[in-house]
Amino acid sequence: MIENIFRIDGLFYRVMMKIWHLLLLNFLILIFSLPLVTIGAAQTAGFTVTTRMITKNETHLTTTFISSFKKNFKQSTIVWGILLIISSILIINWNYVIHFQQLHSWLIVGLGLVTLLVMNISQYAFFYLSRFDDSLKQMLRNLLKLLLRYPISSLFLIGVWLAPIFVMVLSPYAFVFGMYMSCFLGISFIHLLRTYLLLAIFDKVVKQTN
């Protein structure tokens, strides 16, 4: 029984290989995100890798990552830049509302809806770019349709996306631990988990449109 576990096709080997792949992917995402302007392309490449890890048991991670990074660099960078600008404007508006106590119901509702919309587009956009070769206009149209069709699933995905950040701000210890994990497995593990959830939604949509 123990010998079977440690065989090259055994459970221990498969688990260790999965951990190694996540370590490598985490390193690639961090390195290719360092100029900051390339974060979008790194996210898209990360989703390409995790999708193939799930659907095709991908093992050539570095080659796949770099290929996707180059292929989707232009569109991903444009999307990242647009989202960064819009997010900065939203942060400024939220700071204004809170600092000057402009807590008008219509303003809070409007800012809240726009914030949710931007967060949803952000969580879907780079996964979409990793799978489809549509124009940015077509991507935005399809993502808006997706949000209207699956609002509950979209909110759940936001929760999964933001949960680690929420845990990190609970205490200095959690923050340090979260930063430490992000350097090794945290980013790639969350990427893999989100890919499982995103694949379930996108595959459902593709089947319905065929």
N, C-alpha and C positions, 0 to 999 in steps of 0.2 A: 504493500500500500504506500509506504513512504517513498520507495523507489519510483513509483509511478508519478508521485507529486513532483519530484525533482527531474523528471525526464524533460527532454527538449520540447515536447508537446504537452507537458504536464501543467498543472495549475500554477505552481510557483514560477515557472519560466514565463508563462503568459502574463501573469501579474507584474513581474519585474520588467518585462518588455513594454507593457503599457505605461508603467511609471517612467521608464527611460524615454519613451516617446513624448510623454507630457513634459518631462524636464527639458528635452530638446526643443519642443514647440514653444515652451515658456521663454526659453533663451532667445529663440528667433524673433518672437513677438517683441520682446524688450529691446533687443539690439536694433531691429528695423524701425522701432518707434522713437528712437533717441532724437532724431532731428525734430520731433514733435509734428512737423507738417506731414510726416509720412505715417502718422498713426492710423489714418483711414485705410491706407493700402496694406499696412501690417494686419489690421483687423480682418480685412477681406481675405488676405492670404491665410490667416489663421483659420477662418471658417472653411476655406477650401480644403485645408489639411484635415480638420476635424470631421468634415463631411465624408471625406474619403477614408478616414480611419474607421468610421462607423459603417459605411456602405460597401467599401472595397477592401477593408483591412489594410489600409495604406501603410507601407513601411519606409518608403523613400521620402521622408518628411522634408528634408532640406531642399531637394530638387523641386518638389511640388510647391513648397512655400515660395521659393525664389521665382519660379515660373509664374505663379499667380500674382505675386507682388508686381512683377514687371508688366504683366498683361493688364492688370486692373489699376495701375498706378494713377493714370490721368483722372479717370472717373472717380475713384475713391478719394483722391486728394481734393477734387472739386467739392464732392459731397461733404467731406470732413471740414473743409474751409467754410462752407455755407452753414453747416450745423454749429460750428464754433462761433461764428459771428452771431447767429440767432440766439444761441445759448448765452453769450455774453450780454446781449441786449436784455434777455429775460432776467438774468442775474441782477443787472443794474435796476431794472424795474421792480423786482422783488425787494431789493435793498431800499429803494425809494419808498415803497409802500410800507415796509416795516419800520424804517428809520423815522419817517415823517408821519407814521401812523395814519396813512391814507387808507383806512380799512373799509372802503366803500364796497358793498356787496357786489355790485356789478363789475367793479375793477378786479376784485379777488376772483370772481367766477371766470371772467375773461382771461386773466393771467393763468389761472389754473388749467383751463381748457387748452390754451395755447401751449403751456408747458407739457401737458400730457401728450398732446399731438407731436411735439418735437421729440419727446422721449421715446414715443412709439416708433416714429420714423427712424430715430437713431438706432434703436435696437434691431430693426429689421433691415436697414439700408445696406449694411456691409455684407450681411448674409445673402441678401438679394443679389448684390453685385458679384458675389462669388459663384452664383449659380446661373445667372442669366446675362445675356449680352444686350439688354435693352438700352434705349436712350434714357437720360435722366428724367425727361418728361414722362415717358412711359412708366418708368420705375415709380415715380411719385404717384401717378394715377393708380397703378396697381396696389401700392401700399395703402393708399387711402381706402380703396375698396376692401382690402384685407382687414383694416382696422374697423370698418363698419360691419363686416361680416363676423369677426371674432373679437368683440370688445372685451369679453371676460378673459379669454386666453391671453390677450395682449396685456391686460392689467396684471395677470399672474406672471407673465414673462418679465414685466417691469419689476415685480417683487423679487423674482429670482436674481435679476440683474443688480438690484440695489441692496439686497439683503447683506452681502458681505461688507459694503460700505457702511451701512447702518450699524452693524456689529462693531466695526472698527472704531466708530466715533463714541461708542458707549464708555470706553475707558482708555487711558494711555497704554495699558498692558495689551488690550485687544488691538489697538492701533499698531503697536510695535510688532505683535505677532502676525497681524494681517500683512504688514509691509514685508516681513521676513518671508512669509509664505508666498507672497506675490513674486518674490525674486526667484522662486524655485518651481512651485507647482500651482499656485493660486490662480494665476491668470489663465493658464491652459486648461485647468480643471473646470473652471467656470465656463470657459469657451466650449469645452466638450459637452457639459451639461446643457448649456443653452442650445447647442447644435441639435441634440436629441429632441428638445422641445420644438425648435424651429422646423426641423425636418417633418415632425408629425403634422404641423399646421400646413406647411407648404405642399407636402405630398397630398394632403387632403384637398387642397385647393386645385392642384394640378389634375387630380382624378375627376373632380367636379367639372372642370372646364373641358376635359376630353370627351 
